[in-house]
Amino acid sequence: MDRIVDIATDGRHLSLYRGFLVVTAEREEVGRIALDDVHAVIVHAHGTTWSANLVAALAERGAPVVFCGSNHAPVAVTLPIEGHHAQNARFRAQWDASKPLAKQLWRRVVSAKIVMQGSLLAARGVAGAEAFPMIARRVKSGDTDNLEAQAARRYWPLLMGREFRRDRDSPGANALLNYGYAVMRATVARAVVAAGLHPTIGINHANRGNAFALADDLVEPFRPLVDALVVAMVAQGIDTLDPALKRRFARLIAFDLAIGTEMSPVSLAATRLAQSLARAFETGRPSLTVFDPPTPIEWSALARLDDLEAAAA
């Protein structure tokens, strides 16, 4: 089973022992997990150390190590150099992709994100949600009208209240969002490399200092899943991360999404999206495998992950 390993306590050492990731403190083992079960490692703590052979073993399995700042936003990610048997050919196709193709692909990503935002608002019974499908249909190639930003200006006040401002450096709900997005970014970055694509070469994000531009592109439709969980936490009076909350975010990668007639966990939906992007680069056709928005019942289940698991226990 894929699991997110979160290192939040200072002074931990991470090492490899007989196929296990082992965590020690002052030379005493405090935990271990089979490497094959590790989806990603997220590090927040000060003074964390690790062995090179552990990082290499994780890379061989495609599991990224994400290093976060004090605001819980990622500042660095490790990923394998090799990720797919056709990697060289796909790198070339990705690099040679025409601007019109990239713009059409970005249009599909932005439309999917806006549809997801509207679906979440509608599931919560928020007035104004009905505008989002119409906005999504109006997105042009390359989103030249910047409808992604226009939708965001409507979305956050409707979801979080008029006083809320999305600020990566702020505490509270913003810090919770940062952490949830870090989990999703790691999942998508892993899928990008597994599909034989280069994470630096984005279809829209092009900051010269961003080594994970493509992951930041493809993570966009997944963000409202994090938003749904955070707004539920805020409604419960929660505004500070703790181990229990991190486990709730980690469970997001196992949340089922509909792709056509099939249900797939978030981790597999990210893989299928990245693979479809690789095919689009190879064929020149702007077709992406994007999941369907959750139903209102599914949105409600996402916000109650812990309650449902407790009831089933």
C-alpha positions in Angstrom: 0.0 0.0 0.0 1.4 3.4 -0.9 2.1 5.6 2.1 3.4 9.1 2.7 6.2 9.2 5.3 6.2 12.6 7.1 9.3 13.6 9.1 8.3 16.4 11.5 10.3 15.8 14.6 13.8 17.3 14.9 16.9 15.3 14.9 15.8 12.2 13.1 18.1 10.1 10.9 16.8 8.1 7.9 18.6 5.1 6.7 18.2 1.9 4.6 18.2 -1.6 6.2 17.3 -4.7 4.3 14.6 -3.2 2.2 13.2 -0.9 4.9 13.3 2.8 5.5 14.4 3.1 9.2 14.0 6.2 11.3 16.2 6.6 14.4 16.7 9.1 17.1 19.9 9.2 19.1 20.8 5.8 17.6 17.5 4.2 18.8 15.0 3.0 16.2 11.7 4.8 16.4 10.0 3.4 13.2 10.4 1.5 9.9 8.5 1.0 6.7 9.1 -1.3 3.7 10.6 0.8 0.9 8.1 -0.7 -1.6 5.2 0.8 0.4 6.7 4.3 0.4 4.9 6.7 -2.0 6.9 9.8 -0.9 8.9 11.2 2.0 8.1 14.7 3.2 10.6 16.4 5.5 9.8 19.4 7.7 12.1 18.9 10.7 15.4 20.6 11.6 18.5 18.5 11.8 17.2 15.6 9.7 19.9 13.5 8.3 19.8 10.6 5.8 22.0 8.1 4.1 22.8 8.4 0.4 22.0 4.7 -0.2 18.5 5.3 1.2 17.9 8.3 -1.2 19.2 6.1 -4.1 16.9 3.2 -3.2 13.9 5.5 -3.0 14.8 7.0 -6.4 15.0 3.5 -7.9 11.4 3.0 -6.8 10.3 6.4 -8.0 9.5 7.7 -4.5 10.4 11.5 -4.2 11.8 13.1 -1.1 10.1 16.5 -0.6 11.9 19.1 1.6 9.5 21.8 3.0 10.1 25.2 4.5 8.6 26.5 7.8 5.4 27.4 5.9 5.0 23.7 4.9 5.5 24.6 1.2 8.0 22.5 -0.7 11.4 24.0 -1.4 13.2 21.0 -3.0 12.4 17.6 -4.3 14.5 14.6 -5.2 13.5 12.4 -8.2 15.2 9.6 -10.2 17.1 10.4 -13.4 15.6 7.4 -15.1 11.9 6.8 -15.0 10.6 5.1 -18.2 12.0 2.8 -20.8 11.2 5.3 -23.5 12.4 8.3 -21.6 14.9 9.6 -24.2 12.3 9.6 -27.0 9.7 11.2 -24.7 12.1 13.9 -23.5 12.7 14.8 -27.2 9.0 14.8 -28.0 8.3 17.0 -24.9 11.1 19.4 -25.8 10.0 19.6 -29.5 6.3 20.1 -28.7 4.8 23.1 -30.5 3.5 26.1 -28.7 0.0 25.6 -30.1 0.0 22.1 -28.7 1.2 23.2 -25.3 -1.4 26.0 -25.2 -4.2 23.5 -26.1 -3.0 21.2 -23.3 -2.9 24.0 -20.8 -6.5 25.0 -21.8 -7.6 21.5 -20.9 -5.8 21.6 -17.6 -7.3 25.0 -16.6 -10.8 23.9 -17.7 -10.5 20.8 -15.5 -9.4 22.8 -12.5 -12.2 25.3 -12.8 -14.8 22.5 -13.2 -13.4 20.9 -10.1 -13.7 24.2 -8.2 -17.3 24.6 -9.3 -18.1 21.0 -8.4 -16.8 21.5 -4.8 -18.7 24.7 -4.4 -21.9 23.1 -5.8 -21.5 20.1 -3.4 -21.4 22.6 -0.5 -24.5 24.3 -1.7 -22.7 27.6 -2.4 -24.6 30.2 -4.4 -22.5 31.2 -7.4 -21.1 27.7 -8.1 -23.2 27.6 -11.3 -20.9 30.1 -12.9 -17.8 27.9 -12.9 -18.8 25.4 -15.6 -19.5 28.4 -17.9 -16.2 29.9 -17.1 -14.5 26.6 -17.8 -16.1 26.4 -21.3 -14.8 29.9 -22.1 -11.2 29.0 -21.5 -9.2 29.6 -24.7 -6.0 28.1 -26.0 -3.2 29.1 -23.6 -5.9 30.7 -21.3 -5.1 34.1 -22.9 -7.9 35.7 -20.9 -6.4 34.4 -17.6 -9.7 32.8 -16.6 -7.8 30.6 -14.1 -7.1 33.8 -12.1 -10.6 35.2 -12.6 -12.1 31.9 -11.3 -9.7 31.9 -8.3 -10.8 35.4 -7.3 -14.4 34.1 -7.2 -13.6 30.7 -5.7 -11.7 31.6 -2.5 -14.2 34.0 -1.0 -17.0 31.6 -1.8 -15.2 28.6 -0.3 -13.4 30.1 2.6 -15.2 33.4 3.3 -14.7 37.0 2.2 -11.9 37.7 4.6 -9.7 34.8 3.3 -6.6 35.5 1.2 -4.5 32.8 -0.3 -1.0 33.5 0.9 1.7 30.8 1.0 3.5 32.6 3.9 0.5 32.9 6.2 -0.4 30.5 9.0 -3.6 28.7 9.7 -5.6 27.5 6.7 -2.9 28.7 4.3 -0.3 26.5 6.0 -2.7 23.5 5.8 -3.2 24.2 2.1 0.6 24.3 1.6 1.0 20.9 3.2 -1.8 19.3 1.2 -0.5 20.8 -2.0 3.0 19.4 -1.2 1.5 15.9 -0.9 -0.3 16.3 -4.3 2.8 17.8 -5.9 4.9 14.9 -4.8 2.3 12.5 -6.2 2.2 14.3 -9.6 6.0 14.7 -9.8 6.4 11.0 -9.3 3.8 10.3 -12.0 5.6 12.7 -14.4 8.9 10.9 -14.1 7.3 7.5 -14.3 5.8 8.6 -17.6 9.2 9.4 -19.0 8.7 13.1 -19.0 11.1 15.8 -17.7 9.6 17.7 -14.7 11.4 21.0 -15.6 9.8 21.4 -19.0 6.3 22.7 -18.3 3.4 23.4 -20.7 2.6 26.7 -18.9 4.8 27.2 -15.8 8.2 28.4 -17.1 10.0 30.0 -14.1 13.7 29.5 -14.8 14.2 28.6 -11.2 11.4 26.0 -11.0 12.7 22.5 -11.5 9.2 21.0 -11.3 7.3 23.2 -13.7 5.5 20.3 -15.3 4.4 18.9 -12.0 3.0 22.3 -11.1 1.1 22.3 -14.3 -0.5 18.9 -13.9 -1.3 19.3 -10.2 -3.8 22.1 -10.8 -7.0 19.9 -11.2 -6.0 18.0 -8.0 -5.8 21.1 -5.8 -9.6 21.3 -5.0 -9.3 17.9 -3.4 -6.9 19.5 -0.9 -9.2 22.5 -0.6 -12.2 20.3 0.3 -10.2 18.7 3.1 -8.9 22.0 4.5 -12.3 23.7 4.5 -13.7 20.8 6.5 -10.8 21.1 9.0 -11.3 24.9 9.3 -15.0 24.3 10.0 -14.0 22.0 12.9 -11.8 24.8 14.3 -8.6 23.2 13.2 -5.8 25.5 12.0 -2.5 23.8 13.0 -0.9 20.8 11.6 -0.4 17.7 13.8 0.4 14.1 13.0 -3.3 13.1 12.8 -4.0 15.9 10.3 -1.0 14.9 8.2 -2.4 11.3 8.0 -5.6 12.7 6.7 -3.8 14.5 3.9 -1.7 11.4 3.2 -4.9 9.4 2.7 -5.9 11.7 -0.2 -3.6 9.7 -2.5 -6.0 6.7 -2.0 -9.2 8.7 -2.6 -11.1 7.2 -5.6 -11.8 9.3 -8.6 -13.9 8.4 -11.6 -12.2 8.2 -15.0 -14.9 7.3 -17.4 -16.5 4.1 -16.1 -13.6 3.2 -13.8 -12.7 4.3 -10.3 -9.0 5.0 -9.7 -7.1 6.3 -6.6 -5.6 9.8 -6.9 -2.1 8.3 -7.3 -3.3 6.3 -10.3 -5.3 9.2 -11.7 -2.1 11.3 -11.7 -0.2 8.5 -13.4 -2.8 8.2 -16.2 -2.9 12.0 -16.6 0.9 12.1 -17.0 0.9 9.1 -19.4 -1.7 10.8 -21.6 0.4 13.9 -21.7 3.4 11.9 -22.9 1.2 10.4 -25.7 0.0 13.9 -26.6 3.6 15.1 -27.0 4.3 12.0 -29.2 1.2 12.3 -31.4 0.7 16.0 -31.5 -2.9 15.6 -30.4 -4.0 17.6 -27.3 -5.9 14.8 -25.6 -5.6 14.3 -21.8 -7.0 11.7 -19.5 -8.6 13.8 -16.9 -10.7 12.5 -14.0 -14.4 13.4 -13.5 -15.4 15.7 -10.6 -16.6 13.9 -7.5 -20.3 13.6 -6.9 -21.7 15.5 -3.8 -21.6 12.3 -1.8 -18.0 11.7 -2.8 -17.0 15.2 -1.9 -18.7 14.7 1.5 -16.8 11.4 2.0 -13.5 13.1 1.2 -14.1 15.6 4.0 -14.9 12.8 6.4 -12.0 10.4 5.7 -11.2 9.9 9.4 -14.9 9.4 10.4 -15.5 6.8 7.7 -12.4 4.9 8.7 -13.2 5.0 12.3 -16.7 3.7 11.6 -15.3 0.8 9.6 -12.7 -0.1 12.2 
